[in-house]
Amino acid sequence: MAHTGLAVGTINLRSPRVGGSVARPSDPVVIPRLRRTLIVLVHGYATPPRKATEEYRAFTENVRTQTSLGRLPEHISIARVYWPGSDPNWFYNKASFSSRVGAAGEAGRRLSQALTDSGATELIVVGHSLGCHAVLELLATREVESSVAPVRLAFLMAAAVPEDACRPDGVFARALMQSPIQVALHSKRDFVLKAFFRPGMRLARRGWTRAVGSRGGPMARWDRTAETKLGHTDYWESREAARQLATQLGLADDRPLPMRSVQSHRTDEATVPERHPTFRTAPQRAVYRWPGDQRGGGMY
């Protein structure tokens, strides 16, 4: 069969009601009937829909160019998610992080419900910043839903999620029960998370520990972690971040990577498929050395 192009759909979780809340179960959420493997993209905080669309396009294009065939296989499609993580007012858009944490969690639960109508047989979920909170909430929700497509990979970039929330006794501990491969890209150069995350989470009454996106903790949680050296808003347009996803999906070509692999301490390490050659299985933890792009997008 000839390649017919990439199928791209939109999942809008922004309520049509005044106030910009997450779409309620009674609100219509149109789910495109796409292909059997669905890559779901979830933006972060303070990212309006237009900016999110630009970032999604850049990331998808970068993933495409990093594959061995220069395109994504026909069985893969893209779903762009839009959730109410931004406000038209510039000041409130930048200052309302604490009030958006709950919305991110609600968006994850609503997204889990919406994806039951997607027709997909497996899901790849990619989140950035506070969008990673939505991704983890989706994993926790789908763990109790046996009739839905499984999540094969959760790919977290600069996760604005407290490390404590991801520990065995944390609120996202049950997200491990579905056991998809979970990858966390992080950066010590993420000054947004370093300066604003803890105060924002304290205002939201969600803890005081550092963000997963800062150091990649807790180390026992993730199948893979990577020190990216990227700024907080650089991930969507980073070719190396896109290449890492392509590699994790077994789609990357054989060109050498300008980085070293990272491995965590998950006890189920032996269950990780061998088709992801850029990740070592040795118990030592290494550090990626990534060249960072200079372009940016949303704040969280």
HELIX and SHEET records of a PDB file:
HELIX    1   1 PRO A   49  THR A   65  1                                  17    
HELIX    2   2 TRP A   90  ALA A   95  1                                   6    
HELIX    3   3 PHE A   97  ALA A  114  1                                  18    
HELIX    4   4 LEU A  115  ASP A  117  5                                   3    
HELIX    5   5 GLY A  131  ARG A  142  1                                  12    
HELIX    6   6 GLU A  163  CYS A  166  5                                   4    
HELIX    7   7 ALA A  173  GLN A  178  5                                   6    
HELIX    8   8 PHE A  191  VAL A  192  1                                   2    
HELIX    9   9 LEU A  193  PHE A  197  3                                   5    
HELIX   10  10 ARG A  198  LEU A  203  1                                   6    
HELIX   11  11 VAL A  212  ARG A  215  1                                   4    
HELIX   12  12 HIS A  232  ASP A  234  5                                   3    
HELIX   13  13 ARG A  239  GLN A  248  1                                  10    
HELIX   14  14 GLU A  269  THR A  271  5                                   3    
SHEET    1   A 7 ALA A   7  ASN A  12  0                                        
SHEET    2   A 7 ILE A  76  TYR A  82  1                                        
SHEET    3   A 7 THR A  37  VAL A  42  1                                        
SHEET    4   A 7 GLU A 122  HIS A 128  1                                        
SHEET    5   A 7 VAL A 151  MET A 157  1                                        
SHEET    6   A 7 ILE A 181  HIS A 186  1                                        
SHEET    7   A 7 ARG A 224  GLU A 227  1                                        
END                                                                             
